[in-house]
Amino acid sequence: QFAFFNPLHASLHPATRQMDAEVVAMVLRMYRGPAGSCGAFTTGGTESILMAMKTYRDWGSATRGVREPNIVIPLTAHAAFDKAGHYFGIEVRHARCTFPEQAVDV
């Protein structure tokens, strides 16, 4: 019955929205989120990285006055970090990694 539908479409799968809300509520309780806390549920690696980068860029601007954000990542990092940098105006600095240890050389 569900083989041909994407469960990410909440209109087709109302239980998905309920599950998202329950997961966010559990995490808020687990981390003792104060009154008014909220959360967001992402569905994959790229989306999660994009939303995290945008959130930190916005938070840095609002709370610390950061006007030229940047991030240092290893050359082996997920491509979504570069994509987020491009989309959100964040300078991405790449650090070399040693082989075979894969230690980041900063």
ROTIVEX-512525 format. One record per residue (C-alpha): residue number from 1; residue in three letters; y negated, x, z negated. Coordinates in nm, 2 decimals, padded with zeros to 4 digits. Layout:
% ROTIVEX-512525
BALUM pos code     yy     xx     zz
BALUM NUM  ALA      Y      X      Z
...
***
This chain:
% ROTIVEX-512525
BALUM pos code     yy     xx     zz
BALUM   1  GLN  00.00  00.00  00.00
BALUM   2  PHE -00.25  00.28 -00.08
BALUM   3  ALA -00.12  00.54  00.17
BALUM   4  PHE -00.41  00.47  00.41
BALUM   5  PHE -00.70  00.45  00.17
BALUM   6  ASN -00.91  00.71  00.01
BALUM   7  PRO -00.92  00.65 -00.37
BALUM   8  LEU -01.27  00.81 -00.38
BALUM   9  HIS -01.41  00.48 -00.24
BALUM  10  ALA -01.47  00.28 -00.56
BALUM  11  SER -01.53 -00.04 -00.36
BALUM  12  LEU -01.16 -00.02 -00.24
BALUM  13  HIS -01.03  00.10 -00.57
BALUM  14  PRO -01.23 -00.05 -00.86
BALUM  15  ALA -01.00  00.12 -01.11
BALUM  16  THR -01.14  00.46 -00.99
BALUM  17  ARG -01.48  00.37 -01.13
BALUM  18  GLN -01.33  00.27 -01.46
BALUM  19  MET -01.13  00.59 -01.48
BALUM  20  ASP -01.44  00.80 -01.41
BALUM  21  ALA -01.63  00.62 -01.69
BALUM  22  GLU -01.34  00.67 -01.93
BALUM  23  VAL -01.30  01.04 -01.85
BALUM  24  VAL -01.68  01.10 -01.90
BALUM  25  ALA -01.67  00.90 -02.23
BALUM  26  MET -01.37  01.11 -02.35
BALUM  27  VAL -01.55  01.44 -02.27
BALUM  28  LEU -01.87  01.32 -02.44
BALUM  29  ARG -01.68  01.24 -02.75
BALUM  30  MET -01.48  01.56 -02.74
BALUM  31  TYR -01.81  01.77 -02.72
BALUM  32  ARG -02.00  01.54 -02.96
BALUM  33  GLY -02.26  01.43 -02.70
BALUM  34  PRO -02.57  01.29 -02.88
BALUM  35  ALA -02.69  00.94 -02.82
BALUM  36  GLY -02.81  00.89 -02.46
BALUM  37  SER -02.57  01.16 -02.32
BALUM  38  CYS -02.42  01.09 -01.98
BALUM  39  GLY -02.20  01.27 -01.74
BALUM  40  ALA -02.09  01.29 -01.38
BALUM  41  PHE -01.74  01.30 -01.23
BALUM  42  THR -01.69  01.51 -00.92
BALUM  43  THR -01.38  01.51 -00.70
BALUM  44  GLY -01.33  01.86 -00.57
BALUM  45  GLY -01.42  02.23 -00.59
BALUM  46  THR -01.70  02.24 -00.34
BALUM  47  GLU -01.87  01.92 -00.47
BALUM  48  SER -01.84  02.04 -00.83
BALUM  49  ILE -02.00  02.38 -00.75
BALUM  50  LEU -02.28  02.22 -00.55
BALUM  51  MET -02.36  01.97 -00.84
BALUM  52  ALA -02.35  02.25 -01.10
BALUM  53  MET -02.58  02.47 -00.90
BALUM  54  LYS -02.83  02.19 -00.84
BALUM  55  THR -02.82  02.09 -01.20
BALUM  56  TYR -02.89  02.44 -01.33
BALUM  57  ARG -03.16  02.49 -01.07
BALUM  58  ASP -03.33  02.17 -01.18
BALUM  59  TRP -03.28  02.24 -01.56
BALUM  60  GLY -03.42  02.60 -01.52
BALUM  61  SER -03.72  02.46 -01.34
BALUM  62  ALA -03.78  02.19 -01.60
BALUM  63  THR -03.71  02.38 -01.92
BALUM  64  ARG -03.79  02.74 -01.84
BALUM  65  GLY -04.03  02.73 -01.55
BALUM  66  VAL -03.79  02.91 -01.31
BALUM  67  ARG -03.95  02.90 -00.97
BALUM  68  GLU -03.73  03.15 -00.78
BALUM  69  PRO -03.37  03.09 -00.90
BALUM  70  ASN -03.09  03.33 -00.82
BALUM  71  ILE -02.73  03.38 -00.90
BALUM  72  VAL -02.50  03.68 -00.89
BALUM  73  ILE -02.15  03.62 -00.77
BALUM  74  PRO -01.86  03.85 -00.67
BALUM  75  LEU -01.79  03.88 -00.30
BALUM  76  THR -01.47  03.70 -00.36
BALUM  77  ALA -01.64  03.38 -00.50
BALUM  78  HIS -01.59  03.04 -00.34
BALUM  79  ALA -01.80  02.98 -00.03
BALUM  80  ALA -01.96  02.68 -00.19
BALUM  81  PHE -02.18  02.91 -00.40
BALUM  82  ASP -02.34  03.04 -00.08
BALUM  83  LYS -02.36  02.69  00.06
BALUM  84  ALA -02.53  02.57 -00.26
BALUM  85  GLY -02.77  02.86 -00.24
BALUM  86  HIS -02.87  02.76  00.11
BALUM  87  TYR -02.90  02.39  00.04
BALUM  88  PHE -03.09  02.42 -00.29
BALUM  89  GLY -03.31  02.73 -00.23
BALUM  90  ILE -03.12  02.95 -00.47
BALUM  91  GLU -03.10  03.32 -00.39
BALUM  92  VAL -02.73  03.43 -00.39
BALUM  93  ARG -02.67  03.80 -00.48
BALUM  94  HIS -02.33  03.94 -00.40
BALUM  95  ALA -02.16  04.20 -00.62
BALUM  96  ARG -01.88  04.42 -00.50
BALUM  97  CYS -01.53  04.40 -00.65
BALUM  98  THR -01.29  04.68 -00.72
BALUM  99  PHE -00.95  04.69 -00.57
BALUM 100  PRO -00.69  04.61 -00.68
BALUM 101  GLU -00.83  04.50 -01.02
BALUM 102  GLN -01.09  04.27 -00.87
BALUM 103  ALA -01.34  04.37 -01.14
BALUM 104  VAL -01.70  04.28 -01.04
BALUM 105  ASP -01.93  04.58 -01.00
BALUM 106  VAL -02.28  04.47 -01.14
***
